[in-house]
Amino acid sequence: MVLRGGRTTSVLTVGAVTAALAALTPVTAFAAGDPMQRYAKQQLRWERCESGGPAGFECAKVTVPLDYAAPAGRTIEIAISRVKAGSAKERRGVLLMNPGGPGNPGLTMPAEMEPLLSAEVRDRFDLIGFDPRGAGQSSPVGCDLTADERSFQHPYKESTFGKDVERARSVADKCWAKAGDVLPHITTRNTARDMDVVRAVLGERRISYYGYSYGTYLGAVYTQMFPQRTDRVVLDSALDPSLAWRDSFRGWAPAAELAFTRWTEWAAARNDAYGLGTTAAEVRRTYWDLVTHADRTPVPTGGGALDGDAIRSGYGAFVHVEAVTPWIVALKAAAEGGPAAPGAPAGEVSDNMTAVTWAVFCGDTRSWPRDPEQYRQDAIRDRARYPLAGDLGATVQPCAFWKSAAREPATVVNNDVNALIVQNQWDPQATLAMAQGMRRALHGARMVTVAGGEGHGVVAAGPSCADGSVTRYLTTGRLPAKDLTCGG
C-alpha cells in the first residue's frame, strides 16, 4: 500500500492480480480444454495398503502421463497412500510427504511420520505418501546392476581410474538398455507435475508438503513451478538448489573436513577415555596413521577387512562424535593386532533406487562433464584440498555417459513462497551450507538451525527443539519472525 495525495491506493502488479484471482478461483481441476483435465477426473479406489494392516492406512493408484509434453500418450501409475486427518472439524487439507533419495519409496511415510508429528498437526492434515515415478510401486524401473555398480562412492586412484570410468559407463549403458524409454522422463520436474495431478485428483486447491533430504529439493521445485498451489511447506535437511547436482556431490567434502576437525577437538578433550591423543593435532595424526597402515595392511572387521580408502569412506560418521570415537578406537586396536573391529555401517542400495537416482541426477541438469579427464582433474584437486573425502564426490559418475541430455533446463528456484527450513548444524549429507543455500533461494522462508544437532534429519529423527516451530507453522501458518537457532 502507498499513499498518494492523502489517499490510500493499492498498487497491483500483474503477478499480484494473478495471485488474487487464483485465491478466488477453485483450481482443483485443470482448465477447460487442457489435455490434463482427464487425469484430474479419475476416481480413486482406496484400499487397505496391506492385508491385515491398519484399516486407517489406505493406498490407491493415480494415472499420470509418462511424458507431460505428450499427455495423450503413454501413461504410468503413481502409488499413493494416506492416513486421514484426525478431526473433520479441524481439517485443513493434505500434507504430501517425500523421504528423499532420489528414488526412496514413500508409500509408508504417513504411517512412519504420524507418531513424529504433533496431535494438532495430525488433526489438520491427511498425511499423503507416494512412491515417486519409477520407484517402489509406481511403475518401477531397474537397470540390472551388480552390487559394485550400485555403489556410489569410489576413491580416486591413478591405478583404478580406468576401472572407475568403465564402471560408470557400464551403469549408463545397462540403464539405457533396460529402461531407456522411461528413464528420460524420471526427473524432479516431472515428479512435481505428478504431485500436482495428485493434488487435483484429491480435490485440493493447494497442497502442504513435508520433504526430507532430496525431498527438500523436490518441494522447492514444486513451489517454483506451482506457487499458487502451494500451502505450507516444511523442508527438513535441505539441499542447495543451485548446486544440483554435481556440485552437491562435491559439497560433501568441505563439510566433512569441518566435522572431522570438530571430532579431533572432542576426542582430544577426552584422551583419558579414548587414548587417541591429547591435542587435536595428535588425534588427527592418529587417524591418518591408521589410514596409512590400512592401505598397507587392511584392518580386520566384522564386515571384512577395510583398507584406508574404505575407512575414509565412512567420513559421514564424524558428525556423531560420541558414536564414531569407539569405532576409531576399535579400528586402531585391530590394526595393532587386537580383535576385529565392528564393520563399517553400510546400507544396501536396491537396483530400483539406483536406477531412479541416476535418472534424476542425470536428467535434471546438463551440468555433468562428458569428458572423464575432467573428473580425474577435479578428483585430484578436491582430494588435495579436502583430504578426507574430496575425491569421493568429485570422481567420475554415470551421468558422464548418460545417453540423453536433460530435456529441460535445471529449475532455478527463486521465489517468495512461504516455507520453513529445519536443519541440524552437523549434517553430513544435507550440510549446513547447503541448507543456507536453500534459504537464499526461498525469500519467503524462515530457517531454524539446531545448534549442535547431529545427523541427517530433524523432524524425521525424532524430538528436537525445532518441533514447536514446525507445529506452529503447520497449524497456524505463522513462520518465525526471523531465522532462529535453537538448542546448544
N, C-alpha and C positions, 0 to 999 in steps of 0.2 A: 504494500500500500504506500502511496506517495501523496503529498499534499500539493495541490496546485490552486493558487488564488483563493486559499482558505477553504477549499473543498477537498474532501477525501475521494480520490479516484483510484480504481483498481486498474493496474496495467497487466494485461494478459498476453503472454506470448502464444504463438501457435501451439507449442508443446503444452502450455497450461490449459488452453482450450480443449485440446485432445484429451488431456487427463481429466478435465472436468466432465466432458461428455462420457468418458469411459466410466466415471464414477456413477453416472446416472443411468447408463445403458447396460442391461444384463449382457454379459459376454460369455455365458456358459457354453454356448454353441458357436460355431463359426458362421461368418456372414453368408447370406443367401447367395447361391451361385458359387461359393467356394468349394472346390472339389474335396476339401477336407470335411465338409459338412456330414457326409455319410458316416464318417468314423465317429463323430460326436453322437450320432443317433443310435449306436449299438447298445443293446441291452446286456447288462452283466448278469452272469449266473454265479452267484455266491454259493460256495460250498465249504464245509469244514476242511481246513488245509490238510489235515492228516486224519485218517480213520482212527477213531478213538482219541483224537487230540481234543483240546479245549473247544467247546462249542462256540465261544466268542471269538475265536481266531479263524477268520474266513479268507478264502482265496478265490480268485477269478482270473480270467484271461481277457486282455484288451487287444484288439487287432489294430495294427498301425501299418503305414506304408514302409516297405523296405527302403525305398528311395523317395524322399519328400519332394524331389523335383519331378517325380512321376507318380503322383498319389493314386492314379487309376491302375497302376501296375501291381507287381508282386507285393504280397503282404507278409508280415511276420506277427508273432504273438508276444505280448508282454505280460508276464505273470505278476499279478499284484495281490496284496493281502491287506487285511485291516483288522484293527481292534476298535470297536465303536466307542465314541465319547461316552464318558460315564454319566453325563447329565444332559438330557434332551433340552432342558431349560437353559443351561449354561453353554451349550454347544456353539462354537464359533465357526468351525469348518473342518478342513482336513490338514494334517501335518504330514507331508511326504517326507520320506527318510532315505538316505543313501549311506552305505557303510564304507565307501571308498574303494580303493583298488588302484586303477580302474579294473573292473572285472569281478569284484566281490559280489556274490549274490546277496540281495537284501530282503528276500521274502520273509525271513524270520525276524526281521528287525523290530516290528511292532511289539512282538512278544518279549524280545530281549530288552527293549528300551522302556517298556511300560513300568517296570519297578524302579527305573532310574529317574523317572520324571515325577514331579510333584502331583498330588491328587488334584490340585487346581488345574494343572495343565491337562491331565488325563480327562477331567470333566469337560474340557472345552474343545477337544480335538479328536476326530477319528484319526488314529495312527495308521498311516498307509505305507506299507513296504512294497518294494518291487525289485525284481531281478532286471538289471539293465539289459538292453538288447544284446543278444548273443551270449548272455551269461545265465547260468543256473537253468531255470525252466523257461527262459524267454528265447525260444528258437536258438538253442545253444550251438556254438561253433567250436571247432577244435583244429589242431594242427598236427596231431600225432607226433609230438616231440618227445625226445628222450629226457631223462632226469637231468642230464648235463645241459641240454638245450633249454630246459625250463629255468635254469638258474640265471640270476640277473647280474650278479657282480663278479667280475673276473679281474684279478690284479694284472697290471701291465708288467710283462717281462719281454725283453727283446727276443728271447728264445721261443716264447709261446705265442707271440702276437699273430703270427701267421695262422695258427690254430684258432685263435680267437676270431679272426676275420672269417675263416671258413665256418665256424660255428654260427656267427651272426648271419652269414649268407644262407646257411642251411635252414635256419629258423624262418627267414623270409621266404625262401623257396618252398618249404613244406607248407607254410600257411597259405601261400598263394595257390599251390596245387590242391590243397584240401578245401579251401573256402574262399577262393579269390572272387567269387561272385557276390559274397556277402560282406567280407571284411572292409571294403572301402566305405561302406555305409555305417560302420560301427564307429561313431565319433561322439564327442561330447555334445556338439550342437544337435545331432540327431537324437541323442538321449534326452536333451532338454525339450525337443519337439515332442518326443514320446510323453514326457511329463505333462505337456500342455494338452495332449489328447486325453490322458488320464484325467486331468482336471475337468475337461469338458464332459467326458463320459460320466464322471461322478456328479455332474450338475453344479459345479462350483464356479463362482465368478472369479475367485482368487484362490491361490494355494499358499499355505505356510509351509516351511521347509526346515528340516534339520539335516545337515550334511557333515560328514566326518572325513578328514583327510582329503583324498581326491574328491570326495563328495562336496567339499567346500568350493572347489573349482567348478564343479557341475552346477551348484547352486548359484554361484556368481555369474556363470554364463546364462543361466535361466533369467536372472534379474536383468541382464543386458538385452536379451532377446525379447523378453516378455515383461517389461517393467510394470505395465498396467495390470498384470495378472498376478503380481507378487504381493503377498501379505506380510507375514512375519518370518524372518529368515535368521536361523542360528547356524553359524559356521564354526565348527569345533576342530581346532588344529588345522589352521588354514595354510593354503599354498599361495604363493605369489603368482597371479595370473599372467604377469608379464614374463615369467620365466618358462612358460610352457613350450617345450618340455625338456629339451636337453639341458638347459641352464638349471632346471630343478635338480637333475641328477648331479650336476657339478656343484650345486649349492649345499649338498650334504657335507662336503669336506671342510669348509671353514667352520661350520657349526661343530663338527666333530672335534676339531682342534680346541675350540673353546671348552667343550665338555671335558676333554682329556686333561686340559690344564687345571680345571676346577677339581677333577678327580685326584690329580697328583698332590694338590694342596690339601685335600681332605685326608688322603691316605697318610701323608707325611705327619699331619697333626695327630695321627693315631698309630704311630710306628710301634708303640709298646704292644698294641694288639695284633698288628699285621706284619711288622718287620720288613717293610718294603723300602724304607729309607726315612731319614729324619728331616729331609728337606724335599721340596717339590722337585728340585733338580735330581736328587738321588732316586726318587720314585720313578721319575721319567727314565733315568738311566737303567734302572732295574727292569722296566718294561721292555725297552729296546734291546737290552741284553738277552731277554727271554725270546724276543722275536728273532734275533740273530742266531741264537742257539737252535731254535726250532727250524730255521732254514737249513741248518746243517744236519740236525737230528730231530725229526718230528716228535712232538711231545705226545705220549700216550694218554688217551682219554677214553671215557666210556663210550663215546661215539666214534672212535677211530683216532688215529694219530693226526695231529694238527701241525702243519708247517707254519712258518712265520706269516705268510700271506693269509692263511686261514684264521690265525689269531687276530690279525689286523681287521679281517672282515667282520669281526664282532664289535667293531667300533661303536655301534649304536648303544651298546650296554653301558658305556661310560656315563650316560646321563643318570643311571641308577647307582649312585656311589656306594650305597650300603650293600647292594646285591652283587655288583661286579667285583668288588675287592676280594671276597673269599675265593672267587673263581680264579683271579690272577694269582693269588697265594697258592692255590692248588696246582695251577699250571707250573708255577715256579718249582714247587716241591716235586712234581712229577718229572720235570726236566732234570732235576738233581738226583733222580733215582728212586723217588718215593712212589706211592701208589698212583694209579691212573687218576687223572682229574676228571671231573664231570664233563660231559660233552658240551660243545658249544650249542646254545639254543638255536634251533632252526625249524622253520615250518615248511611243510611240503606244499608246493605250489602246483595246483592242478593244471592239466593241459588246457582245459577250458578257460581258466582265469588268465593263463599266459597268452592265449590267442586273443582274448578281448583286450588285455593290457597293451599288447603291441599294436593292435588295430587302432586303439585310441591314441596312444603316444605317437604313432607314425602318421595317423590320419588327421590329427588335429592341426598340425602345423607343418610348414615347409622349412623349418629351421635346422633340420638334421643334415650335417655334411654328407655328401655322397662319396667322398674320397677317403679311403681308410687311412691314408697318411695323415690327414687332419686329426683323426682320433689319436694316432700314435704321438704326434707332437703335443697335443693337448694333455694326454696322459702323462707324458714326461714332465711337462711344465707344472701341471697340477700336483704331481707327486713331490716335486722339488719344493713347492710352496706349502703344501699340506701333506706331510709325510704319512700321517695316519691313514688317510682314505682318499687322497687326491686322485689317484689313478683309477679307483674303483668306480667313480662316477663319470670319468672322462673317457674311458676306453670305448672301443667300437661296439655298436649295438645293431640289432636287426633293421632299425629304421634306415641305416645307410644303404640297405639293399631292398627296401620295400618297393613293390612293383609299380605302385602308382603314387604320384604326389598327392598331397591333401587336396580334396576337391573344393574346399572353401578356405579362405584365409583364416588364420587363427583369430579367435574372438578377442577384441580389445575391450577389456572390462573397464568402464569409466562412467559411473553413473551416481545418482543421488538416492538410490533406493535404500530404505532403512534396513539395517541388518545388525546383528550382534555377533561379534567375533570373540570366542573364548580360547585362550591359549596358555599352555604351560611354558614357563621360561626355558626349561630344558627338555626340548622335544627333538629327538634325533632325526625324524623324518620330515615333519612339517615344522621347520625351525622357526625360532622367534623372528628372525629376519624375514622369512617368507611370509609369516602372518602380518608383519608390519607392511609388507608389500601389498597384501590384500587390503589392508586398512586404507592405504593410499589410493587404491583403485575404487573403493566404495566410499564416496564422500559423505553419504548419509549414515554411515555405520558408526558404531562405537566398539571399542575393544576392551576386554577385561583380561589382563595378564595375571596368571597365578605365579607370584614370586616364589622361586624355589621349587615350583611344580615340576615333577619329573615324569618323562614318558610321553607316549603318543596317545592323546585323548584326554579331555577334561570331563565333560558330561558323560562320555562313553566309558570312562574309567571308574565312575562312582562319585560319592560325595566330595565336593570341593567348595572353596569359598566363592566360586563363581555361580553356584546354584541359585542364589537369591536373585541375581541379575537376570538369569535365564528365565526363571519362573515369572518374575515381574514383567519382563518384556513379552513373553508368550501370552500371558493372561490379560495384560492391560495395554500392550503396545508401547509402553514407555521405555525408551532407552535411557541409559545413564546420561547425565548432563554432559559428561566428558569421559574420555578414556580413563580407565581405572587400573590400578594394580592392587591385588588383594593377597592375603596370605603372607608368608615370610618364613 
